[in-house]
Structure formats: C-alpha cells, structure tokens
Amino acid sequence: MNNTQIENQLFRFTPPMEIEQQRIIDEIGGKRTGAYVIISLRSPRATLLIDQSGRIIVHGCKKQDVAHLAAKEVLLRMGEDDSGLTFESGPVIASFDLEATVSLEKVPDLFTEASFDSNLDCIRIDDDQHEVQILLFRTGRGIATEARHEKLVTMAARRWKQRLSDENLLG
C-alpha cells in the first residue's frame, strides 16, 4: 500500500490582539462572505478566513510553518506584530491507495460502518476506531477526512485493506 499523503490541513491562529474584519477588508482587500472575511495569498499559496473573533483560519497548507507564514503575512501587511500568535491544528484531509480494485456493492452488507454513495460511486466508511471518515473508490483510491493525524489515516487504510481482503472484496 502506498503511503498516506496529506492533501490539506486546517490551522487556526489566534493573534494576541483582536483584528476587526472590516479593517482587513479596508486595508488589505479581504472579501466578506457570510460570517468570514476571505483572503487568498499567492506566496505562500493559501486561503485564509478571518472569523468574527479575529482568528485566522488557514486552508491549503500541509505544514504548520507554512500556514504560520501565511497568517504572519496578513498581520504584517496590517502593521501588526505576530509575536504571541498561538495556533491549533484542525482536521486533516489525506489520500491513500490500496493498490487493488474494490468490489463496492457487497461492502455495506458486510460492514455496518460502511454505506454506498451513488452520487460519488464510492463507499463511505465511518471508522470510529481511528476517528476518520473515508471515501473509498472502486480503483482502491481513498480519501480520508476529519482525521487528526496522518498516521491515523495510514492505520485506518491498512485495517480496511485487511478487512476487505479477508472478505475477498479486493481485485
């Protein structure tokens, strides 16, 4: 089985001072959308959402240090200091490959945590053991969402590969 690859990681940064959304719109060209202000950066390539409390949510980065640079850029462009900036890691979106095709039709009958998604032509697996949601396609490619760490995705993928193999559902 190929290694798990992180596709996206959510990071939330909290500056020591509250940043007003309107100030981000006026000073650096943020765009309001619902309860958030959005900023897209080219370098580092990231999309930032600023919530009503002034927290900066960074999407599109795989590593914390790159996400920190994105949040820092916003603060510096506004003339604010980034010292005291704290962060939290959010869910991971990762992909993996079982290196075998999967017979999807029988999976929901054998595993209660799996259901067929006809819109995507895949199986949705709610893996409570590893606290991850998996979309598993006929090709053996999988996408994991809501994961806390890359290693949990790898463990879940290996477990499901073994379970599917035990039931002769892999090609």
C-alpha positions in Angstrom: 0.0 0.0 0.0 1.3 3.5 -0.9 1.9 5.9 1.9 -0.7 8.3 3.0 -0.4 11.8 1.5 -1.7 14.9 3.3 -3.7 16.9 0.9 -4.8 19.7 3.3 -4.5 20.5 7.0 -6.6 23.1 8.8 -4.7 25.6 11.1 -6.3 28.3 13.3 -4.2 31.1 14.5 -5.2 33.5 17.3 -3.4 36.8 17.4 -2.8 38.5 20.8 -5.0 41.4 19.7 -8.5 41.3 18.2 -8.5 42.0 14.5 -11.6 43.6 13.1 -12.9 42.1 9.8 -13.7 45.5 8.3 -10.1 46.5 8.8 -8.9 43.5 6.8 -11.4 44.4 4.0 -10.3 48.1 4.0 -6.6 47.7 4.4 -5.6 44.5 2.5 -8.5 43.8 0.3 -10.3 40.9 2.1 -13.7 39.9 0.8 -16.7 39.3 3.1 -18.6 36.1 2.7 -21.1 35.3 5.4 -19.6 35.4 8.8 -16.0 35.4 7.4 -13.6 37.6 5.5 -11.5 35.7 2.9 -8.0 36.4 1.7 -6.2 34.4 -1.0 -2.4 34.5 -0.9 -0.1 33.5 -3.8 3.1 33.0 -1.7 2.7 31.1 0.4 -0.3 29.7 -1.5 -3.1 29.6 1.0 -6.7 30.7 1.6 -7.3 32.5 4.9 -10.6 33.0 6.6 -10.9 35.5 9.4 -13.8 34.9 11.8 -15.8 37.4 13.8 -13.4 37.0 16.7 -10.4 37.9 14.6 -9.0 34.4 14.5 -7.2 33.4 11.2 -8.1 30.0 9.7 -5.6 28.8 7.1 -6.5 26.4 4.4 -4.4 24.9 1.6 -1.2 24.3 3.6 0.2 20.9 4.6 2.7 22.2 7.1 2.2 24.3 10.2 5.3 26.5 9.5 3.9 27.5 6.0 0.5 28.2 7.5 2.2 30.4 10.1 3.9 32.4 7.4 0.6 33.0 5.7 -1.0 34.2 9.0 2.1 36.3 9.7 1.9 37.9 6.3 -1.7 39.1 6.9 -0.7 40.6 10.3 2.4 42.3 8.9 0.5 43.8 6.0 -1.8 45.4 8.5 1.2 46.7 10.5 0.6 44.3 13.4 3.2 42.3 15.3 2.9 38.5 15.1 4.5 37.8 18.5 2.1 36.0 20.8 0.3 34.3 17.9 -1.0 31.0 19.0 -2.2 28.1 16.8 -4.3 25.0 16.8 -4.3 22.1 14.3 -7.5 21.1 12.8 -8.6 18.1 10.7 -6.5 16.6 8.0 -7.6 15.6 4.5 -5.4 12.8 3.2 -5.4 10.3 0.3 -4.1 6.8 0.0 -4.2 3.9 -2.5 -5.0 0.3 -1.5 -3.2 -0.8 -4.8 -6.2 -3.1 -5.6 -9.7 -2.6 -7.0 -12.6 -2.8 -4.6 -15.9 -4.6 -5.2 -18.1 -1.9 -3.6 -21.5 -3.5 -3.9 -21.0 -6.1 -1.1 -19.2 -3.8 1.4 -22.3 -2.2 3.0 -23.9 -5.7 3.6 -20.8 -6.9 5.4 -19.8 -3.8 7.4 -22.3 -1.7 9.3 -20.0 1.3 9.3 -20.0 1.4 5.5 -22.6 2.8 3.1 -22.8 3.2 -0.6 -22.8 6.7 -2.0 -24.3 6.5 -5.5 -23.6 10.2 -6.3 -19.8 9.6 -6.0 -19.8 5.8 -6.8 -17.9 5.1 -3.7 -18.2 3.6 -0.2 -18.4 6.0 2.8 -16.8 4.5 5.9 -17.3 5.9 9.3 -14.2 4.5 11.1 -14.8 5.2 14.8 -11.8 3.2 15.8 -9.4 5.7 14.1 -11.8 8.7 14.2 -11.7 9.2 10.4 -14.3 9.4 7.6 -13.2 7.5 4.4 -14.4 7.7 0.9 -13.2 4.5 -0.9 -13.5 4.3 -4.7 -13.6 1.2 -7.0 -10.0 1.9 -8.1 -8.7 1.4 -4.5 -8.0 5.1 -4.0 -9.3 6.5 -0.8 -9.8 10.0 0.7 -9.9 10.4 4.4 -11.5 13.4 6.1 -11.9 14.6 9.6 -8.6 12.9 10.7 -6.5 14.2 13.5 -3.2 12.9 12.1 -1.7 11.3 9.0 -0.7 8.2 11.0 -4.4 7.5 11.9 -5.3 7.6 8.2 -2.5 5.1 7.4 -3.7 2.8 10.2 -7.3 3.0 9.1 -6.3 2.3 5.4 -4.3 -0.7 6.4 -7.1 -2.0 8.6 -9.7 -1.6 5.8 -7.4 -3.2 3.3 -7.1 -6.2 5.5 -10.8 -6.4 6.3 -11.7 -6.1 2.6 -9.1 -8.7 1.7 -10.4 -11.1 4.3 -13.9 -10.9 2.6 -12.4 -11.3 -0.9 -13.5 -7.9 -2.0 -10.2 -6.7 -3.4 -9.2 -7.4 -7.0 
